[in-house]
């Protein structure tokens, strides 16, 4: 019976292991898969995600078929990398950071394959697994850059065409009206889908090295130019035919689709043109190991048991924060009373209204002195869930479309000792200026950096959810922002103790 068991172990092959572990890792990392599926369903710019996922799976199956008979060489470095990535992934899930755990999802799948088959084998699976990144919303971070490039290209082209235009931020004004180059006009979808098709084309035609990189970059540039052409055509049509022309009012989306189809045809034709003269490649045995002496003995079941255990523990850890009981009342405490040079609490100013979705409780007030008035805002969160988090896209100290930052904020690192709040200047559309300052409290850890606040919550939520909150100050500075910053600093120096005492802390039930 023992010899039969050893024979079964020795007959393990890379192809089935690659597919099996990829499927197991995908199932274990279910929060990422579920959130990605929701993104593909709900966000128009990522509806291609279903196709990307299907292509990735088929591509991986083709790679596994080529490796079907190769012997796996389980790798200790791969197992270590898997453990590190899975831990980071759990922290991202506990912190409710979609972008963090979605970015780590393909990497974790690949590390599982690496740990079981060896790096030399796993590197061939890297491309189909990494292909999933074209279906993740990491490309949202590129939108502002794409918008600015589109505005700059449009302004230049209109100048060449003799069209007088005034550009402000993402708005282009011509004689007949104003065009807003919004996020949807940035060309993000053109860019992402074109790059995905280019990468697939490079793989099909077996491009390598500089040739493949040059081809993909050229396709990316073509995607940018295609979007610019679309914008310029629409604006120029508005210039010569009036803002109510059919192309501007209705058919600009159809124009975009036509240009996009032509772009994809051009990308595919370009792939054929730049492909190597011969795409045939000799199939070499993938048996070498770049880490000699670190492979685990082939006949041992230990590496596979360790990989499966790591994935199962990860799945449990991802589910734990959602099963945890809600904290007791985590509303901020009462507003502090003041004496001496400060008077308050007084009703807060309606001109400044921070927006934090899903907060368990909020407090607002004004405090005045001979030097001016400081607005105070404090909130608190208990167990954080998706859409109910201290740090998320919808949360802001500034009303969208009304406020805008005038200069970058200074940030404070993560510390057990509360530092001074990070401050920045903002202005409203009507020209009023304010100095704003804020500080996060996450279970007794303080920072003004949003990623660090998420990290602090995620690390602590692995064991148990912790209360968290934000303190924010606002001071009008229509004439002297330096004096406003000094006033905010003086208020913080005098009142930081009572203000921080309003926040619930880890281990305390209020």
C-alpha positions in Angstrom: 0.0 0.0 0.0 2.9 2.4 0.8 4.5 1.8 -2.6 1.2 2.6 -4.3 0.9 5.9 -2.4 4.4 6.8 -3.4 3.6 6.0 -7.1 0.6 8.3 -7.0 2.7 11.1 -5.6 5.5 10.6 -8.1 3.1 10.7 -11.0 2.0 14.3 -10.3 2.4 16.5 -13.3 2.7 20.2 -13.8 -0.3 20.7 -16.1 -3.0 19.3 -13.8 -1.4 21.0 -10.8 -1.4 24.4 -12.5 -5.1 24.2 -13.3 -6.1 22.7 -10.0 -4.2 25.2 -7.9 -5.4 28.1 -10.0 -9.0 27.0 -9.4 -8.4 26.3 -5.7 -6.7 29.7 -5.2 -9.5 31.5 -7.0 -12.1 29.8 -4.8 -10.2 30.6 -1.6 -9.9 34.3 -2.6 -13.6 34.6 -3.1 -14.0 38.2 -1.9 -11.8 39.4 -4.7 -13.6 37.3 -7.3 -17.0 38.4 -6.1 -16.1 42.1 -6.0 -14.5 41.9 -9.5 -17.7 40.3 -10.8 -19.7 43.1 -9.3 -17.4 45.6 -10.9 -17.8 44.0 -14.3 -21.6 44.0 -13.9 -22.0 47.6 -12.6 -19.3 49.6 -14.2 -19.6 50.2 -17.9 -15.9 50.7 -18.5 -15.1 47.3 -17.1 -17.8 45.1 -18.7 -15.0 43.7 -20.8 -13.9 41.9 -17.6 -15.9 38.8 -18.4 -14.1 38.4 -21.7 -10.7 39.1 -20.0 -11.4 36.4 -17.4 -12.5 33.9 -20.1 -9.4 34.6 -22.2 -7.2 34.3 -19.2 -8.7 30.9 -18.3 -8.3 29.5 -21.8 -4.8 30.9 -22.1 -3.8 29.2 -18.8 -5.4 26.0 -20.0 -3.3 26.1 -23.2 -0.1 26.7 -21.2 -1.0 23.8 -18.8 -1.6 21.5 -21.8 1.9 22.2 -23.0 3.3 21.4 -19.6 1.1 18.4 -19.0 3.9 15.8 -18.8 6.5 18.0 -17.0 7.4 17.0 -13.5 6.7 19.7 -10.8 9.4 20.9 -8.5 7.7 22.4 -5.4 9.6 25.5 -4.3 10.3 26.8 -0.8 10.8 30.4 -2.0 7.4 30.1 -3.8 5.8 28.8 -0.6 7.3 31.7 1.3 6.1 34.3 -1.3 2.6 32.7 -1.2 2.5 33.2 2.6 3.5 36.8 2.4 1.1 37.6 -0.4 -1.8 35.8 1.3 -1.2 37.7 4.5 -1.2 41.1 2.6 -4.4 40.0 0.9 -6.1 39.2 4.1 -5.1 42.6 5.5 -6.6 44.2 2.4 -9.8 42.3 2.8 -10.1 43.2 6.5 -9.4 46.8 5.7 -12.2 46.8 3.0 -9.6 48.0 0.5 -11.0 46.7 -2.8 -8.1 48.0 -4.8 -5.6 46.3 -2.5 -7.0 42.8 -2.4 -8.1 42.9 -6.1 -4.5 43.8 -7.1 -3.1 41.0 -5.0 -5.6 38.4 -6.3 -3.7 37.5 -9.6 -0.4 37.6 -7.8 -1.6 35.2 -5.1 -2.9 32.8 -7.7 0.5 32.8 -9.5 2.4 32.3 -6.2 0.3 29.2 -5.6 1.3 27.8 -8.9 5.0 28.8 -8.3 5.0 27.1 -4.9 3.8 23.8 -6.3 5.5 23.6 -9.7 8.7 25.7 -9.4 9.6 29.1 -10.8 10.8 27.8 -14.2 7.5 26.2 -14.8 5.4 28.9 -13.3 6.9 31.7 -15.3 5.0 30.4 -18.3 1.7 30.8 -16.4 2.6 34.4 -15.5 1.2 36.0 -18.7 -2.3 34.5 -18.6 -2.7 35.1 -14.9 -1.4 38.7 -15.2 -3.8 39.2 -18.0 -6.5 39.6 -15.3 -5.1 43.0 -14.4 -6.8 44.4 -17.5 -10.1 43.5 -15.8 -9.3 45.2 -12.4 -10.2 48.8 -11.6 -6.5 49.8 -11.0 -6.8 51.8 -14.2 -8.9 54.4 -12.4 -5.7 55.9 -11.1 -4.7 56.7 -14.7 -7.9 58.7 -15.4 -6.6 62.1 -14.3 -3.5 61.7 -16.4 -5.5 60.6 -19.4 -7.8 63.5 -18.9 -4.9 66.0 -18.8 -3.3 64.5 -21.9 -6.7 64.7 -23.7 -7.1 68.3 -22.8 -3.6 69.2 -23.8 -3.9 67.4 -27.2 -7.3 69.0 -27.8 -6.0 72.5 -27.1 -3.1 72.0 -29.4 -5.2 70.6 -32.2 -7.8 73.3 -32.0 -5.0 75.9 -32.3 -3.7 74.2 -35.5 -7.3 74.3 -36.8 -7.7 78.0 -36.1 -10.4 77.5 -33.4 -10.2 79.9 -30.5 -10.6 78.0 -27.3 -10.3 78.7 -23.6 -9.2 75.8 -21.4 -9.8 75.6 -17.6 -9.1 72.4 -15.9 -11.1 69.8 -17.9 -13.4 72.3 -19.6 -12.8 73.5 -23.2 -14.8 76.6 -24.1 -15.3 77.7 -27.7 -17.5 80.4 -29.2 -20.7 78.3 -29.2 -20.4 76.6 -25.8 -18.3 74.6 -23.4 -17.2 70.9 -23.5 -16.4 68.9 -20.4 -13.7 66.3 -20.9 -15.1 64.1 -18.1 -13.7 60.9 -16.8 -15.8 59.0 -19.4 -14.0 61.0 -22.1 -10.5 60.3 -20.8 -10.1 57.3 -23.2 -9.5 54.9 -20.3 -11.6 52.1 -21.9 -10.0 52.6 -25.3 -6.6 52.4 -23.6 -7.2 49.4 -21.4 -8.9 47.2 -24.0 -6.4 48.1 -26.7 -3.5 47.2 -24.4 -5.3 43.9 -23.6 -5.7 43.1 -27.3 -2.1 44.1 -28.0 -0.8 41.8 -25.3 -2.9 38.9 -26.6 -1.7 39.6 -30.1 1.9 39.7 -29.0 1.4 36.3 -27.4 -0.4 34.8 -30.4 2.4 35.9 -32.8 5.1 34.9 -30.2 6.7 38.3 -30.0 9.4 38.5 -27.3 11.6 41.2 -25.7 11.9 44.6 -27.3 9.7 43.7 -30.2 6.8 42.8 -27.9 7.3 45.8 -25.7 7.5 48.2 -28.7 4.4 46.8 -30.2 2.3 47.0 -27.0 3.5 50.6 -26.3 2.8 51.6 -29.9 -0.8 50.3 -29.6 -1.2 52.2 -26.3 -0.2 55.4 -28.1 -2.6 54.6 -30.9 -5.4 54.3 -28.3 -4.6 57.7 -26.9 -4.5 59.3 -30.3 -7.8 57.7 -31.3 -9.6 59.1 -28.3 -8.1 62.6 -29.0 -9.3 62.4 -32.6 -12.8 61.6 -31.3 -12.8 64.6 -29.0 -11.4 67.0 -31.6 -14.0 65.9 -34.2 -16.9 66.5 -31.8 -15.6 69.9 -30.7 -14.8 71.0 -34.2 -18.3 69.9 -35.3 -19.7 72.1 -32.5 -17.6 75.0 -33.8 -18.5 74.9 -37.5 -22.1 73.6 -37.2 -23.3 74.8 -33.8 -23.6 73.1 -30.5 -26.9 71.5 -31.4 -25.5 69.6 -34.4 -26.5 65.9 -34.4 -22.9 64.8 -33.9 -22.5 66.8 -30.7 -25.9 66.3 -29.2 -26.5 62.6 -30.0 -24.1 60.7 -32.2 -20.8 61.3 -30.3 -21.1 57.9 -28.7 -21.6 56.2 -32.1 -18.6 58.1 -33.4 -16.5 56.8 -30.5 -17.6 53.2 -31.2 -16.7 53.4 -34.9 -13.3 54.8 -34.1 -12.8 52.1 -31.5 -13.6 49.3 -33.9 -11.2 50.8 -36.5 -8.6 51.1 -33.8 -8.8 47.4 -32.9 -8.6 46.4 -36.6 -5.5 48.5 -36.9 -4.0 46.9 -33.8 -4.5 43.4 -35.2 -3.1 44.3 -38.6 -0.1 45.9 -36.9 0.5 42.6 -34.9 0.7 40.6 -38.1 3.0 43.2 -39.7 5.6 43.3 -36.9 5.4 39.6 -36.0 8.7 37.6 -36.3 9.3 36.0 -39.7 8.8 32.6 -38.1 6.6 32.1 -35.1 7.6 28.5 -34.6 9.4 27.9 -31.4 11.1 24.7 -30.3 9.5 23.2 -27.3 12.1 23.0 -24.6 11.7 20.8 -21.5 11.0 23.2 -18.6 12.9 21.3 -15.9 15.7 23.6 -14.8 15.3 25.3 -11.4 16.9 28.7 -10.7 17.0 27.9 -7.0 19.1 24.7 -6.8 18.9 22.9 -3.5 15.6 24.6 -2.5 13.1 22.3 -4.3 11.1 20.1 -1.9 11.4 16.3 -2.5 9.0 15.3 -5.2 7.5 12.4 -3.4 6.5 14.4 -0.4 2.9 15.5 0.1 4.1 18.3 2.5 4.2 21.1 -0.1 0.8 20.4 -1.4 -0.7 20.1 2.0 1.0 23.4 3.0 -0.4 25.2 0.0 -3.9 23.9 0.5 -3.7 24.7 4.2 -2.6 28.3 3.5 -5.4 28.8 1.0 -8.0 27.4 3.4 -6.7 29.6 6.3 -6.9 32.6 4.0 -10.5 31.8 3.1 -11.4 31.5 6.8 -9.5 34.8 7.7 -11.4 36.6 4.9 -14.7 35.5 6.3 -13.9 36.2 9.9 -14.3 40.0 9.9 -17.7 39.7 8.3 -18.8 37.2 11.0 -17.5 39.4 13.8 -20.1 41.0 16.1 -20.7 44.7 15.8 -19.0 46.9 18.3 -21.2 48.6 20.9 -22.0 52.2 20.6 -19.1 54.0 18.9 -20.6 57.4 18.5 -18.3 60.3 19.4 -18.5 61.6 22.9 -19.9 65.0 23.8 -18.4 68.2 22.4 -15.8 69.7 24.8 -16.7 72.9 26.6 -14.1 75.7 26.5 -12.9 78.5 28.8 -10.3 81.1 28.4 -9.7 82.4 24.9 -12.1 80.0 23.2 -15.9 80.1 23.3 -18.0 77.1 22.3 -19.4 74.8 21.2 -21.4 77.0 18.9 -23.5 75.8 15.8 -21.3 74.8 12.9 -21.1 76.8 9.7 -23.4 75.6 6.9 -20.8 76.6 4.3 -18.5 73.6 5.2 -20.1 70.2 5.3 -17.8 67.1 5.3 -19.3 63.9 3.8 -18.4 60.5 5.4 -20.7 57.7 4.3 -21.9 55.2 6.9 -20.4 56.9 10.0 -21.9 55.6 13.3 -22.0 59.1 14.7 -20.9 62.6 13.9 -20.4 65.9 15.9 -20.1 69.4 14.5 -19.5 72.7 16.2 -17.7 76.1 15.9 -15.3 77.6 18.4 -14.5 81.3 18.3 -11.8 83.5 19.7 -10.6 87.1 19.3 -8.5 85.9 16.4 -11.3 84.1 14.5 -13.5 81.0 14.3 -12.5 77.3 13.9 -15.0 74.7 12.6 -14.7 71.3 14.2 -16.0 68.0 12.7 -15.6 64.6 14.5 -17.0 61.2 13.4 -16.7 57.5 14.5 -17.0 54.1 12.8 -17.5 50.7 14.4 -17.1 47.6 12.3 -16.3 48.7 8.8 -17.9 47.1 5.8 -17.7 47.7 2.1 -19.4 51.1 1.5 -19.3 51.9 5.2 -15.6 52.7 5.7 -13.6 55.5 7.2 -11.5 55.7 4.0 -13.3 55.4 0.7 -13.7 57.3 -2.5 -17.1 58.8 -1.5 -15.8 60.3 1.8 -14.5 63.8 1.5 -13.8 67.0 3.5 -14.8 68.9 0.4 -18.1 69.0 -1.4 -17.5 67.6 -4.9 -18.0 70.2 -7.6 -17.9 73.0 -5.2 -14.6 72.7 -3.5 -11.1 72.1 -5.0 -7.7 71.8 -3.5 -5.4 74.7 -4.0 -2.1 73.0 -3.0 -1.1 69.5 -1.9 -1.6 68.5 1.7 1.1 67.7 4.2 0.7 64.2 5.7 1.6 62.6 9.0 2.9 59.1 9.5 1.3 56.3 11.6 2.0 56.9 15.3 0.7 56.0 18.7 1.2 59.6 19.7 -1.3 62.0 18.0 0.6 64.4 15.8 -0.8 67.7 14.5 -3.4 67.3 11.8 -2.3 67.5 8.2 -3.4 70.8 6.6 -4.1 72.0 3.1 -5.8 75.0 1.5 -9.0 74.7 -0.5 -11.2 77.1 -2.3 -14.8 77.2 -3.5 -16.0 78.0 -7.0 -17.0 81.5 -5.8 -13.4 82.2 -4.7 -13.7 81.7 -1.0 -10.6 80.1 0.6 -10.3 77.8 3.6 -7.6 76.0 5.5 -8.6 72.4 6.3 -6.8 70.0 8.6 -7.6 66.4 9.6 -6.3 63.4 11.5 -7.5 59.7 11.5 -7.7 57.7 14.7 -7.8 53.9 14.1 -7.9 51.9 17.3 -5.5 54.3 19.0 -3.2 54.7 16.0 -3.0 58.1 14.4 -2.2 59.2 10.9 -3.4 61.6 8.1 -2.4 59.2 5.3 -5.4 57.3 4.0 -3.5 54.1 3.0 -1.9 53.9 6.4 -5.3 54.3 8.1 -6.6 51.4 6.0 -3.5 49.4 6.8 -3.9 50.1 10.6 -7.5 49.0 10.5 -6.8 45.9 8.4 -4.0 44.7 10.6 -6.1 45.1 13.8 -9.3 43.7 12.2 -7.6 40.3 11.6 -7.9 39.8 15.4 -11.0 42.0 16.1 -12.6 45.1 14.6 -11.6 48.3 16.2 -13.4 51.7 16.4 -12.0 54.5 14.2 -12.8 58.0 13.3 -11.6 61.3 11.9 -11.0 64.8 13.4 -11.2 67.7 11.0 -10.8 71.5 11.4 -11.7 74.3 8.9 -10.8 78.0 9.1 -11.9 80.7 6.6 -8.9 82.5 5.1 -10.2 84.9 2.5 -7.4 87.4 3.2 -4.6 85.6 5.1 -4.2 81.9 5.0 -1.0 82.0 7.0 -3.0 83.5 9.9 -5.8 80.8 9.4 -3.2 78.0 9.7 -1.8 79.6 12.8 -5.4 79.8 14.3 -6.0 76.1 13.5 -2.7 75.2 15.1 -3.5 77.2 18.3 -6.9 75.6 18.6 -5.4 72.2 18.2 -2.7 72.9 20.8 -5.3 74.0 23.3 -8.1 71.5 22.6 -6.5 68.3 21.2 -6.8 66.4 24.4 -10.6 66.9 24.9 -11.2 66.5 21.1 -9.3 63.1 20.9 -11.2 62.1 24.0 -14.4 62.2 22.0 -13.3 59.3 19.8 -13.9 55.7 20.9 -10.8 53.7 21.5 -10.0 50.1 21.2 -11.3 48.0 24.0 -13.7 50.7 25.3 -17.5 50.5 25.0 -19.1 53.9 25.1 
